[in-house]
């Protein structure tokens, strides 16, 4: 069925304007963004197909190469989806810069999800915070297999001093999807905590990011 054949109140755009965005499904919201479908597939069917592999999170985390694999998703639509994902990252980042990060721990996790969950290789990142735990910067410092020998405490300390940080949140992703910390993760955390303590910088947490989930090592009593 062509979307134009639907009753006006059932069309996504009209439904949003009448009832608000919260009344729409993920498919309907994405259909509004896509605007048009393709030959033999209306925009709702296309939106449903795009969301099938990993839902909204999977689509927002998709790389340009992954988006190119979808038939019917040309350069313009790819650019729009990548722009939406970047706006989401910037919106959450702004929230964390304007208020204490740990007043909204969910926002911290969402921010790290948007930055790290889609990576196909391990990335070690640090959130640098001021004395009121507001975000100063997020930096990806190391890539590859993360061990005590591949993550250099001296570099983390230097970046903390550069930002004049009072505290940090450590983070890394597990491309495998599991967020359970390894012994190496625990040892690395303690090593960095000891090094940063020498310059009076506190480690508030170490968050492990997987596909659609995160784990706080602080909540597990591992900090």
MODELLER restraints for C-alpha pairs under 7 A, 6 or more apart:
rsr = mdl.restraints
at = mdl.atoms
rsr.add(forms.Gaussian(group=physical.xy_distance, feature=features.Distance(at['CA:2:A'], at['CA:42:A']), mean=5.86, stdev=0.5))
rsr.add(forms.Gaussian(group=physical.xy_distance, feature=features.Distance(at['CA:3:A'], at['CA:11:A']), mean=6.86, stdev=0.5))
rsr.add(forms.Gaussian(group=physical.xy_distance, feature=features.Distance(at['CA:3:A'], at['CA:42:A']), mean=6.51, stdev=0.5))
rsr.add(forms.Gaussian(group=physical.xy_distance, feature=features.Distance(at['CA:8:A'], at['CA:14:A']), mean=6.48, stdev=0.5))
rsr.add(forms.Gaussian(group=physical.xy_distance, feature=features.Distance(at['CA:9:A'], at['CA:15:A']), mean=5.43, stdev=0.5))
rsr.add(forms.Gaussian(group=physical.xy_distance, feature=features.Distance(at['CA:12:A'], at['CA:28:A']), mean=5.37, stdev=0.5))
rsr.add(forms.Gaussian(group=physical.xy_distance, feature=features.Distance(at['CA:12:A'], at['CA:29:A']), mean=6.98, stdev=0.5))
rsr.add(forms.Gaussian(group=physical.xy_distance, feature=features.Distance(at['CA:12:A'], at['CA:32:A']), mean=6.40, stdev=0.5))
rsr.add(forms.Gaussian(group=physical.xy_distance, feature=features.Distance(at['CA:13:A'], at['CA:32:A']), mean=6.10, stdev=0.5))
rsr.add(forms.Gaussian(group=physical.xy_distance, feature=features.Distance(at['CA:16:A'], at['CA:24:A']), mean=6.73, stdev=0.5))
rsr.add(forms.Gaussian(group=physical.xy_distance, feature=features.Distance(at['CA:27:A'], at['CA:44:A']), mean=6.47, stdev=0.5))
rsr.add(forms.Gaussian(group=physical.xy_distance, feature=features.Distance(at['CA:27:A'], at['CA:47:A']), mean=5.44, stdev=0.5))
rsr.add(forms.Gaussian(group=physical.xy_distance, feature=features.Distance(at['CA:27:A'], at['CA:48:A']), mean=5.53, stdev=0.5))
rsr.add(forms.Gaussian(group=physical.xy_distance, feature=features.Distance(at['CA:28:A'], at['CA:44:A']), mean=6.64, stdev=0.5))
rsr.add(forms.Gaussian(group=physical.xy_distance, feature=features.Distance(at['CA:30:A'], at['CA:47:A']), mean=5.86, stdev=0.5))
rsr.add(forms.Gaussian(group=physical.xy_distance, feature=features.Distance(at['CA:31:A'], at['CA:43:A']), mean=5.57, stdev=0.5))
rsr.add(forms.Gaussian(group=physical.xy_distance, feature=features.Distance(at['CA:31:A'], at['CA:44:A']), mean=5.53, stdev=0.5))
rsr.add(forms.Gaussian(group=physical.xy_distance, feature=features.Distance(at['CA:31:A'], at['CA:47:A']), mean=5.56, stdev=0.5))
rsr.add(forms.Gaussian(group=physical.xy_distance, feature=features.Distance(at['CA:34:A'], at['CA:43:A']), mean=6.99, stdev=0.5))
rsr.add(forms.Gaussian(group=physical.xy_distance, feature=features.Distance(at['CA:34:A'], at['CA:77:A']), mean=6.38, stdev=0.5))
rsr.add(forms.Gaussian(group=physical.xy_distance, feature=features.Distance(at['CA:35:A'], at['CA:43:A']), mean=6.70, stdev=0.5))
rsr.add(forms.Gaussian(group=physical.xy_distance, feature=features.Distance(at['CA:36:A'], at['CA:43:A']), mean=5.11, stdev=0.5))
rsr.add(forms.Gaussian(group=physical.xy_distance, feature=features.Distance(at['CA:37:A'], at['CA:43:A']), mean=3.81, stdev=0.5))
rsr.add(forms.Gaussian(group=physical.xy_distance, feature=features.Distance(at['CA:37:A'], at['CA:46:A']), mean=6.01, stdev=0.5))
rsr.add(forms.Gaussian(group=physical.xy_distance, feature=features.Distance(at['CA:38:A'], at['CA:72:A']), mean=5.89, stdev=0.5))
rsr.add(forms.Gaussian(group=physical.xy_distance, feature=features.Distance(at['CA:51:A'], at['CA:59:A']), mean=6.59, stdev=0.5))
rsr.add(forms.Gaussian(group=physical.xy_distance, feature=features.Distance(at['CA:60:A'], at['CA:85:A']), mean=5.16, stdev=0.5))
rsr.add(forms.Gaussian(group=physical.xy_distance, feature=features.Distance(at['CA:61:A'], at['CA:114:A']), mean=6.41, stdev=0.5))
rsr.add(forms.Gaussian(group=physical.xy_distance, feature=features.Distance(at['CA:61:A'], at['CA:117:A']), mean=6.93, stdev=0.5))
rsr.add(forms.Gaussian(group=physical.xy_distance, feature=features.Distance(at['CA:61:A'], at['CA:118:A']), mean=4.97, stdev=0.5))
rsr.add(forms.Gaussian(group=physical.xy_distance, feature=features.Distance(at['CA:62:A'], at['CA:118:A']), mean=6.48, stdev=0.5))
rsr.add(forms.Gaussian(group=physical.xy_distance, feature=features.Distance(at['CA:67:A'], at['CA:78:A']), mean=6.27, stdev=0.5))
rsr.add(forms.Gaussian(group=physical.xy_distance, feature=features.Distance(at['CA:89:A'], at['CA:111:A']), mean=6.15, stdev=0.5))
rsr.add(forms.Gaussian(group=physical.xy_distance, feature=features.Distance(at['CA:89:A'], at['CA:114:A']), mean=6.25, stdev=0.5))
rsr.add(forms.Gaussian(group=physical.xy_distance, feature=features.Distance(at['CA:92:A'], at['CA:107:A']), mean=6.43, stdev=0.5))
rsr.add(forms.Gaussian(group=physical.xy_distance, feature=features.Distance(at['CA:92:A'], at['CA:111:A']), mean=6.03, stdev=0.5))
rsr.add(forms.Gaussian(group=physical.xy_distance, feature=features.Distance(at['CA:93:A'], at['CA:111:A']), mean=6.79, stdev=0.5))
rsr.add(forms.Gaussian(group=physical.xy_distance, feature=features.Distance(at['CA:96:A'], at['CA:134:A']), mean=5.82, stdev=0.5))
rsr.add(forms.Gaussian(group=physical.xy_distance, feature=features.Distance(at['CA:96:A'], at['CA:135:A']), mean=5.33, stdev=0.5))
rsr.add(forms.Gaussian(group=physical.xy_distance, feature=features.Distance(at['CA:97:A'], at['CA:134:A']), mean=5.05, stdev=0.5))
rsr.add(forms.Gaussian(group=physical.xy_distance, feature=features.Distance(at['CA:97:A'], at['CA:135:A']), mean=4.50, stdev=0.5))
rsr.add(forms.Gaussian(group=physical.xy_distance, feature=features.Distance(at['CA:97:A'], at['CA:136:A']), mean=6.51, stdev=0.5))
rsr.add(forms.Gaussian(group=physical.xy_distance, feature=features.Distance(at['CA:98:A'], at['CA:134:A']), mean=6.54, stdev=0.5))
rsr.add(forms.Gaussian(group=physical.xy_distance, feature=features.Distance(at['CA:99:A'], at['CA:134:A']), mean=5.69, stdev=0.5))
rsr.add(forms.Gaussian(group=physical.xy_distance, feature=features.Distance(at['CA:100:A'], at['CA:132:A']), mean=6.00, stdev=0.5))
rsr.add(forms.Gaussian(group=physical.xy_distance, feature=features.Distance(at['CA:100:A'], at['CA:133:A']), mean=4.92, stdev=0.5))
rsr.add(forms.Gaussian(group=physical.xy_distance, feature=features.Distance(at['CA:100:A'], at['CA:134:A']), mean=4.71, stdev=0.5))
rsr.add(forms.Gaussian(group=physical.xy_distance, feature=features.Distance(at['CA:101:A'], at['CA:108:A']), mean=6.61, stdev=0.5))
rsr.add(forms.Gaussian(group=physical.xy_distance, feature=features.Distance(at['CA:101:A'], at['CA:133:A']), mean=5.63, stdev=0.5))
rsr.add(forms.Gaussian(group=physical.xy_distance, feature=features.Distance(at['CA:101:A'], at['CA:134:A']), mean=5.49, stdev=0.5))
rsr.add(forms.Gaussian(group=physical.xy_distance, feature=features.Distance(at['CA:101:A'], at['CA:135:A']), mean=6.82, stdev=0.5))
rsr.add(forms.Gaussian(group=physical.xy_distance, feature=features.Distance(at['CA:109:A'], at['CA:214:A']), mean=6.79, stdev=0.5))
rsr.add(forms.Gaussian(group=physical.xy_distance, feature=features.Distance(at['CA:113:A'], at['CA:209:A']), mean=6.34, stdev=0.5))
rsr.add(forms.Gaussian(group=physical.xy_distance, feature=features.Distance(at['CA:116:A'], at['CA:173:A']), mean=5.98, stdev=0.5))
rsr.add(forms.Gaussian(group=physical.xy_distance, feature=features.Distance(at['CA:116:A'], at['CA:209:A']), mean=6.79, stdev=0.5))
rsr.add(forms.Gaussian(group=physical.xy_distance, feature=features.Distance(at['CA:117:A'], at['CA:173:A']), mean=6.42, stdev=0.5))
rsr.add(forms.Gaussian(group=physical.xy_distance, feature=features.Distance(at['CA:117:A'], at['CA:209:A']), mean=6.00, stdev=0.5))
rsr.add(forms.Gaussian(group=physical.xy_distance, feature=features.Distance(at['CA:117:A'], at['CA:210:A']), mean=5.64, stdev=0.5))
rsr.add(forms.Gaussian(group=physical.xy_distance, feature=features.Distance(at['CA:117:A'], at['CA:211:A']), mean=5.57, stdev=0.5))
rsr.add(forms.Gaussian(group=physical.xy_distance, feature=features.Distance(at['CA:119:A'], at['CA:175:A']), mean=6.73, stdev=0.5))
rsr.add(forms.Gaussian(group=physical.xy_distance, feature=features.Distance(at['CA:120:A'], at['CA:175:A']), mean=5.60, stdev=0.5))
rsr.add(forms.Gaussian(group=physical.xy_distance, feature=features.Distance(at['CA:121:A'], at['CA:144:A']), mean=6.12, stdev=0.5))
rsr.add(forms.Gaussian(group=physical.xy_distance, feature=features.Distance(at['CA:121:A'], at['CA:175:A']), mean=6.11, stdev=0.5))
rsr.add(forms.Gaussian(group=physical.xy_distance, feature=features.Distance(at['CA:122:A'], at['CA:143:A']), mean=5.69, stdev=0.5))
rsr.add(forms.Gaussian(group=physical.xy_distance, feature=features.Distance(at['CA:122:A'], at['CA:144:A']), mean=5.15, stdev=0.5))
rsr.add(forms.Gaussian(group=physical.xy_distance, feature=features.Distance(at['CA:122:A'], at['CA:145:A']), mean=6.07, stdev=0.5))
rsr.add(forms.Gaussian(group=physical.xy_distance, feature=features.Distance(at['CA:122:A'], at['CA:146:A']), mean=6.91, stdev=0.5))
rsr.add(forms.Gaussian(group=physical.xy_distance, feature=features.Distance(at['CA:122:A'], at['CA:172:A']), mean=6.84, stdev=0.5))
rsr.add(forms.Gaussian(group=physical.xy_distance, feature=features.Distance(at['CA:122:A'], at['CA:173:A']), mean=5.62, stdev=0.5))
rsr.add(forms.Gaussian(group=physical.xy_distance, feature=features.Distance(at['CA:122:A'], at['CA:174:A']), mean=6.16, stdev=0.5))
rsr.add(forms.Gaussian(group=physical.xy_distance, feature=features.Distance(at['CA:122:A'], at['CA:175:A']), mean=6.44, stdev=0.5))
rsr.add(forms.Gaussian(group=physical.xy_distance, feature=features.Distance(at['CA:123:A'], at['CA:140:A']), mean=6.71, stdev=0.5))
rsr.add(forms.Gaussian(group=physical.xy_distance, feature=features.Distance(at['CA:123:A'], at['CA:142:A']), mean=5.82, stdev=0.5))
rsr.add(forms.Gaussian(group=physical.xy_distance, feature=features.Distance(at['CA:123:A'], at['CA:143:A']), mean=4.53, stdev=0.5))
rsr.add(forms.Gaussian(group=physical.xy_distance, feature=features.Distance(at['CA:123:A'], at['CA:144:A']), mean=6.52, stdev=0.5))
rsr.add(forms.Gaussian(group=physical.xy_distance, feature=features.Distance(at['CA:123:A'], at['CA:172:A']), mean=5.45, stdev=0.5))
rsr.add(forms.Gaussian(group=physical.xy_distance, feature=features.Distance(at['CA:123:A'], at['CA:173:A']), mean=5.98, stdev=0.5))
rsr.add(forms.Gaussian(group=physical.xy_distance, feature=features.Distance(at['CA:124:A'], at['CA:140:A']), mean=5.88, stdev=0.5))
rsr.add(forms.Gaussian(group=physical.xy_distance, feature=features.Distance(at['CA:124:A'], at['CA:141:A']), mean=5.88, stdev=0.5))
rsr.add(forms.Gaussian(group=physical.xy_distance, feature=features.Distance(at['CA:124:A'], at['CA:142:A']), mean=5.10, stdev=0.5))
rsr.add(forms.Gaussian(group=physical.xy_distance, feature=features.Distance(at['CA:124:A'], at['CA:143:A']), mean=6.28, stdev=0.5))
rsr.add(forms.Gaussian(group=physical.xy_distance, feature=features.Distance(at['CA:124:A'], at['CA:171:A']), mean=5.90, stdev=0.5))
rsr.add(forms.Gaussian(group=physical.xy_distance, feature=features.Distance(at['CA:124:A'], at['CA:172:A']), mean=4.43, stdev=0.5))
rsr.add(forms.Gaussian(group=physical.xy_distance, feature=features.Distance(at['CA:125:A'], at['CA:138:A']), mean=6.96, stdev=0.5))
rsr.add(forms.Gaussian(group=physical.xy_distance, feature=features.Distance(at['CA:125:A'], at['CA:139:A']), mean=5.48, stdev=0.5))
rsr.add(forms.Gaussian(group=physical.xy_distance, feature=features.Distance(at['CA:125:A'], at['CA:140:A']), mean=4.15, stdev=0.5))
rsr.add(forms.Gaussian(group=physical.xy_distance, feature=features.Distance(at['CA:125:A'], at['CA:141:A']), mean=5.59, stdev=0.5))
rsr.add(forms.Gaussian(group=physical.xy_distance, feature=features.Distance(at['CA:125:A'], at['CA:170:A']), mean=6.19, stdev=0.5))
rsr.add(forms.Gaussian(group=physical.xy_distance, feature=features.Distance(at['CA:125:A'], at['CA:171:A']), mean=5.14, stdev=0.5))
rsr.add(forms.Gaussian(group=physical.xy_distance, feature=features.Distance(at['CA:125:A'], at['CA:172:A']), mean=5.90, stdev=0.5))
rsr.add(forms.Gaussian(group=physical.xy_distance, feature=features.Distance(at['CA:126:A'], at['CA:138:A']), mean=5.71, stdev=0.5))
rsr.add(forms.Gaussian(group=physical.xy_distance, feature=features.Distance(at['CA:126:A'], at['CA:139:A']), mean=5.50, stdev=0.5))
rsr.add(forms.Gaussian(group=physical.xy_distance, feature=features.Distance(at['CA:126:A'], at['CA:140:A']), mean=6.58, stdev=0.5))
rsr.add(forms.Gaussian(group=physical.xy_distance, feature=features.Distance(at['CA:126:A'], at['CA:168:A']), mean=6.54, stdev=0.5))
rsr.add(forms.Gaussian(group=physical.xy_distance, feature=features.Distance(at['CA:126:A'], at['CA:169:A']), mean=5.78, stdev=0.5))
rsr.add(forms.Gaussian(group=physical.xy_distance, feature=features.Distance(at['CA:126:A'], at['CA:170:A']), mean=4.71, stdev=0.5))
rsr.add(forms.Gaussian(group=physical.xy_distance, feature=features.Distance(at['CA:126:A'], at['CA:171:A']), mean=5.96, stdev=0.5))
rsr.add(forms.Gaussian(group=physical.xy_distance, feature=features.Distance(at['CA:127:A'], at['CA:135:A']), mean=6.78, stdev=0.5))
rsr.add(forms.Gaussian(group=physical.xy_distance, feature=features.Distance(at['CA:127:A'], at['CA:137:A']), mean=5.93, stdev=0.5))
rsr.add(forms.Gaussian(group=physical.xy_distance, feature=features.Distance(at['CA:127:A'], at['CA:138:A']), mean=4.57, stdev=0.5))
rsr.add(forms.Gaussian(group=physical.xy_distance, feature=features.Distance(at['CA:127:A'], at['CA:139:A']), mean=6.74, stdev=0.5))
rsr.add(forms.Gaussian(group=physical.xy_distance, feature=features.Distance(at['CA:127:A'], at['CA:168:A']), mean=5.46, stdev=0.5))
rsr.add(forms.Gaussian(group=physical.xy_distance, feature=features.Distance(at['CA:127:A'], at['CA:169:A']), mean=4.98, stdev=0.5))
rsr.add(forms.Gaussian(group=physical.xy_distance, feature=features.Distance(at['CA:127:A'], at['CA:170:A']), mean=6.41, stdev=0.5))
rsr.add(forms.Gaussian(group=physical.xy_distance, feature=features.Distance(at['CA:128:A'], at['CA:135:A']), mean=6.08, stdev=0.5))
rsr.add(forms.Gaussian(group=physical.xy_distance, feature=features.Distance(at['CA:128:A'], at['CA:136:A']), mean=5.44, stdev=0.5))
rsr.add(forms.Gaussian(group=physical.xy_distance, feature=features.Distance(at['CA:128:A'], at['CA:137:A']), mean=5.32, stdev=0.5))
rsr.add(forms.Gaussian(group=physical.xy_distance, feature=features.Distance(at['CA:128:A'], at['CA:138:A']), mean=6.28, stdev=0.5))
rsr.add(forms.Gaussian(group=physical.xy_distance, feature=features.Distance(at['CA:128:A'], at['CA:160:A']), mean=6.63, stdev=0.5))
rsr.add(forms.Gaussian(group=physical.xy_distance, feature=features.Distance(at['CA:128:A'], at['CA:165:A']), mean=5.77, stdev=0.5))
rsr.add(forms.Gaussian(group=physical.xy_distance, feature=features.Distance(at['CA:128:A'], at['CA:167:A']), mean=6.39, stdev=0.5))
rsr.add(forms.Gaussian(group=physical.xy_distance, feature=features.Distance(at['CA:128:A'], at['CA:168:A']), mean=4.74, stdev=0.5))
rsr.add(forms.Gaussian(group=physical.xy_distance, feature=features.Distance(at['CA:128:A'], at['CA:169:A']), mean=6.77, stdev=0.5))
rsr.add(forms.Gaussian(group=physical.xy_distance, feature=features.Distance(at['CA:129:A'], at['CA:135:A']), mean=4.64, stdev=0.5))
rsr.add(forms.Gaussian(group=physical.xy_distance, feature=features.Distance(at['CA:129:A'], at['CA:136:A']), mean=5.25, stdev=0.5))
rsr.add(forms.Gaussian(group=physical.xy_distance, feature=features.Distance(at['CA:129:A'], at['CA:165:A']), mean=5.40, stdev=0.5))
rsr.add(forms.Gaussian(group=physical.xy_distance, feature=features.Distance(at['CA:129:A'], at['CA:166:A']), mean=6.13, stdev=0.5))
rsr.add(forms.Gaussian(group=physical.xy_distance, feature=features.Distance(at['CA:129:A'], at['CA:167:A']), mean=5.21, stdev=0.5))
rsr.add(forms.Gaussian(group=physical.xy_distance, feature=features.Distance(at['CA:129:A'], at['CA:168:A']), mean=5.59, stdev=0.5))
rsr.add(forms.Gaussian(group=physical.xy_distance, feature=features.Distance(at['CA:130:A'], at['CA:136:A']), mean=6.44, stdev=0.5))
rsr.add(forms.Gaussian(group=physical.xy_distance, feature=features.Distance(at['CA:130:A'], at['CA:165:A']), mean=5.11, stdev=0.5))
rsr.add(forms.Gaussian(group=physical.xy_distance, feature=features.Distance(at['CA:130:A'], at['CA:166:A']), mean=5.10, stdev=0.5))
rsr.add(forms.Gaussian(group=physical.xy_distance, feature=features.Distance(at['CA:130:A'], at['CA:167:A']), mean=6.48, stdev=0.5))
rsr.add(forms.Gaussian(group=physical.xy_distance, feature=features.Distance(at['CA:131:A'], at['CA:166:A']), mean=5.01, stdev=0.5))
rsr.add(forms.Gaussian(group=physical.xy_distance, feature=features.Distance(at['CA:133:A'], at['CA:167:A']), mean=6.97, stdev=0.5))
rsr.add(forms.Gaussian(group=physical.xy_distance, feature=features.Distance(at['CA:142:A'], at['CA:151:A']), mean=6.38, stdev=0.5))
rsr.add(forms.Gaussian(group=physical.xy_distance, feature=features.Distance(at['CA:147:A'], at['CA:184:A']), mean=6.16, stdev=0.5))
rsr.add(forms.Gaussian(group=physical.xy_distance, feature=features.Distance(at['CA:147:A'], at['CA:188:A']), mean=6.77, stdev=0.5))
rsr.add(forms.Gaussian(group=physical.xy_distance, feature=features.Distance(at['CA:148:A'], at['CA:188:A']), mean=5.30, stdev=0.5))
rsr.add(forms.Gaussian(group=physical.xy_distance, feature=features.Distance(at['CA:153:A'], at['CA:192:A']), mean=5.65, stdev=0.5))
rsr.add(forms.Gaussian(group=physical.xy_distance, feature=features.Distance(at['CA:153:A'], at['CA:195:A']), mean=6.37, stdev=0.5))
rsr.add(forms.Gaussian(group=physical.xy_distance, feature=features.Distance(at['CA:157:A'], at['CA:196:A']), mean=5.88, stdev=0.5))
rsr.add(forms.Gaussian(group=physical.xy_distance, feature=features.Distance(at['CA:165:A'], at['CA:201:A']), mean=6.72, stdev=0.5))
rsr.add(forms.Gaussian(group=physical.xy_distance, feature=features.Distance(at['CA:166:A'], at['CA:201:A']), mean=5.00, stdev=0.5))
rsr.add(forms.Gaussian(group=physical.xy_distance, feature=features.Distance(at['CA:166:A'], at['CA:202:A']), mean=6.52, stdev=0.5))
rsr.add(forms.Gaussian(group=physical.xy_distance, feature=features.Distance(at['CA:167:A'], at['CA:201:A']), mean=4.94, stdev=0.5))
rsr.add(forms.Gaussian(group=physical.xy_distance, feature=features.Distance(at['CA:167:A'], at['CA:202:A']), mean=4.44, stdev=0.5))
rsr.add(forms.Gaussian(group=physical.xy_distance, feature=features.Distance(at['CA:167:A'], at['CA:203:A']), mean=5.81, stdev=0.5))
rsr.add(forms.Gaussian(group=physical.xy_distance, feature=features.Distance(at['CA:167:A'], at['CA:204:A']), mean=6.69, stdev=0.5))
rsr.add(forms.Gaussian(group=physical.xy_distance, feature=features.Distance(at['CA:168:A'], at['CA:202:A']), mean=6.27, stdev=0.5))
rsr.add(forms.Gaussian(group=physical.xy_distance, feature=features.Distance(at['CA:168:A'], at['CA:203:A']), mean=5.13, stdev=0.5))
rsr.add(forms.Gaussian(group=physical.xy_distance, feature=features.Distance(at['CA:168:A'], at['CA:204:A']), mean=6.10, stdev=0.5))
rsr.add(forms.Gaussian(group=physical.xy_distance, feature=features.Distance(at['CA:169:A'], at['CA:203:A']), mean=5.98, stdev=0.5))
rsr.add(forms.Gaussian(group=physical.xy_distance, feature=features.Distance(at['CA:169:A'], at['CA:204:A']), mean=5.54, stdev=0.5))
rsr.add(forms.Gaussian(group=physical.xy_distance, feature=features.Distance(at['CA:169:A'], at['CA:205:A']), mean=4.99, stdev=0.5))
rsr.add(forms.Gaussian(group=physical.xy_distance, feature=features.Distance(at['CA:169:A'], at['CA:206:A']), mean=5.76, stdev=0.5))
rsr.add(forms.Gaussian(group=physical.xy_distance, feature=features.Distance(at['CA:170:A'], at['CA:205:A']), mean=6.14, stdev=0.5))
rsr.add(forms.Gaussian(group=physical.xy_distance, feature=features.Distance(at['CA:170:A'], at['CA:206:A']), mean=4.38, stdev=0.5))
rsr.add(forms.Gaussian(group=physical.xy_distance, feature=features.Distance(at['CA:170:A'], at['CA:207:A']), mean=6.27, stdev=0.5))
rsr.add(forms.Gaussian(group=physical.xy_distance, feature=features.Distance(at['CA:171:A'], at['CA:206:A']), mean=5.25, stdev=0.5))
rsr.add(forms.Gaussian(group=physical.xy_distance, feature=features.Distance(at['CA:171:A'], at['CA:207:A']), mean=4.65, stdev=0.5))
rsr.add(forms.Gaussian(group=physical.xy_distance, feature=features.Distance(at['CA:171:A'], at['CA:208:A']), mean=5.74, stdev=0.5))
rsr.add(forms.Gaussian(group=physical.xy_distance, feature=features.Distance(at['CA:172:A'], at['CA:207:A']), mean=6.66, stdev=0.5))
rsr.add(forms.Gaussian(group=physical.xy_distance, feature=features.Distance(at['CA:172:A'], at['CA:208:A']), mean=5.26, stdev=0.5))
rsr.add(forms.Gaussian(group=physical.xy_distance, feature=features.Distance(at['CA:172:A'], at['CA:209:A']), mean=6.18, stdev=0.5))
rsr.add(forms.Gaussian(group=physical.xy_distance, feature=features.Distance(at['CA:173:A'], at['CA:208:A']), mean=5.50, stdev=0.5))
rsr.add(forms.Gaussian(group=physical.xy_distance, feature=features.Distance(at['CA:173:A'], at['CA:209:A']), mean=4.42, stdev=0.5))
rsr.add(forms.Gaussian(group=physical.xy_distance, feature=features.Distance(at['CA:173:A'], at['CA:210:A']), mean=5.87, stdev=0.5))
rsr.add(forms.Gaussian(group=physical.xy_distance, feature=features.Distance(at['CA:174:A'], at['CA:208:A']), mean=6.97, stdev=0.5))
rsr.add(forms.Gaussian(group=physical.xy_distance, feature=features.Distance(at['CA:174:A'], at['CA:209:A']), mean=6.12, stdev=0.5))
rsr.add(forms.Gaussian(group=physical.xy_distance, feature=features.Distance(at['CA:174:A'], at['CA:210:A']), mean=5.36, stdev=0.5))
rsr.add(forms.Gaussian(group=physical.xy_distance, feature=features.Distance(at['CA:175:A'], at['CA:210:A']), mean=6.46, stdev=0.5))
rsr.add(forms.Gaussian(group=physical.xy_distance, feature=features.Distance(at['CA:177:A'], at['CA:210:A']), mean=4.41, stdev=0.5))
rsr.add(forms.Gaussian(group=physical.xy_distance, feature=features.Distance(at['CA:177:A'], at['CA:211:A']), mean=5.11, stdev=0.5))
rsr.add(forms.Gaussian(group=physical.xy_distance, feature=features.Distance(at['CA:178:A'], at['CA:210:A']), mean=5.92, stdev=0.5))
rsr.add(forms.Gaussian(group=physical.xy_distance, feature=features.Distance(at['CA:179:A'], at['CA:208:A']), mean=5.64, stdev=0.5))
rsr.add(forms.Gaussian(group=physical.xy_distance, feature=features.Distance(at['CA:179:A'], at['CA:209:A']), mean=6.17, stdev=0.5))
rsr.add(forms.Gaussian(group=physical.xy_distance, feature=features.Distance(at['CA:179:A'], at['CA:210:A']), mean=5.57, stdev=0.5))
rsr.add(forms.Gaussian(group=physical.xy_distance, feature=features.Distance(at['CA:179:A'], at['CA:214:A']), mean=6.26, stdev=0.5))
rsr.add(forms.Gaussian(group=physical.xy_distance, feature=features.Distance(at['CA:179:A'], at['CA:215:A']), mean=5.91, stdev=0.5))
rsr.add(forms.Gaussian(group=physical.xy_distance, feature=features.Distance(at['CA:186:A'], at['CA:222:A']), mean=6.93, stdev=0.5))
rsr.add(forms.Gaussian(group=physical.xy_distance, feature=features.Distance(at['CA:193:A'], at['CA:203:A']), mean=5.77, stdev=0.5))
rsr.add(forms.Gaussian(group=physical.xy_distance, feature=features.Distance(at['CA:196:A'], at['CA:202:A']), mean=6.71, stdev=0.5))
rsr.add(forms.Gaussian(group=physical.xy_distance, feature=features.Distance(at['CA:205:A'], at['CA:216:A']), mean=6.61, stdev=0.5))
rsr.add(forms.Gaussian(group=physical.xy_distance, feature=features.Distance(at['CA:205:A'], at['CA:217:A']), mean=6.22, stdev=0.5))
rsr.add(forms.Gaussian(group=physical.xy_distance, feature=features.Distance(at['CA:205:A'], at['CA:218:A']), mean=5.15, stdev=0.5))
rsr.add(forms.Gaussian(group=physical.xy_distance, feature=features.Distance(at['CA:205:A'], at['CA:223:A']), mean=6.58, stdev=0.5))
rsr.add(forms.Gaussian(group=physical.xy_distance, feature=features.Distance(at['CA:206:A'], at['CA:216:A']), mean=6.10, stdev=0.5))
rsr.add(forms.Gaussian(group=physical.xy_distance, feature=features.Distance(at['CA:206:A'], at['CA:217:A']), mean=5.40, stdev=0.5))
rsr.add(forms.Gaussian(group=physical.xy_distance, feature=features.Distance(at['CA:206:A'], at['CA:218:A']), mean=6.76, stdev=0.5))
rsr.add(forms.Gaussian(group=physical.xy_distance, feature=features.Distance(at['CA:207:A'], at['CA:214:A']), mean=6.66, stdev=0.5))
rsr.add(forms.Gaussian(group=physical.xy_distance, feature=features.Distance(at['CA:207:A'], at['CA:215:A']), mean=5.55, stdev=0.5))
rsr.add(forms.Gaussian(group=physical.xy_distance, feature=features.Distance(at['CA:207:A'], at['CA:216:A']), mean=4.68, stdev=0.5))
rsr.add(forms.Gaussian(group=physical.xy_distance, feature=features.Distance(at['CA:207:A'], at['CA:217:A']), mean=6.13, stdev=0.5))
rsr.add(forms.Gaussian(group=physical.xy_distance, feature=features.Distance(at['CA:208:A'], at['CA:214:A']), mean=5.53, stdev=0.5))
rsr.add(forms.Gaussian(group=physical.xy_distance, feature=features.Distance(at['CA:208:A'], at['CA:215:A']), mean=5.16, stdev=0.5))
rsr.add(forms.Gaussian(group=physical.xy_distance, feature=features.Distance(at['CA:208:A'], at['CA:216:A']), mean=6.65, stdev=0.5))
rsr.add(forms.Gaussian(group=physical.xy_distance, feature=features.Distance(at['CA:209:A'], at['CA:215:A']), mean=6.70, stdev=0.5))
rsr.add(forms.Gaussian(group=physical.xy_distance, feature=features.Distance(at['CA:217:A'], at['CA:223:A']), mean=6.26, stdev=0.5))
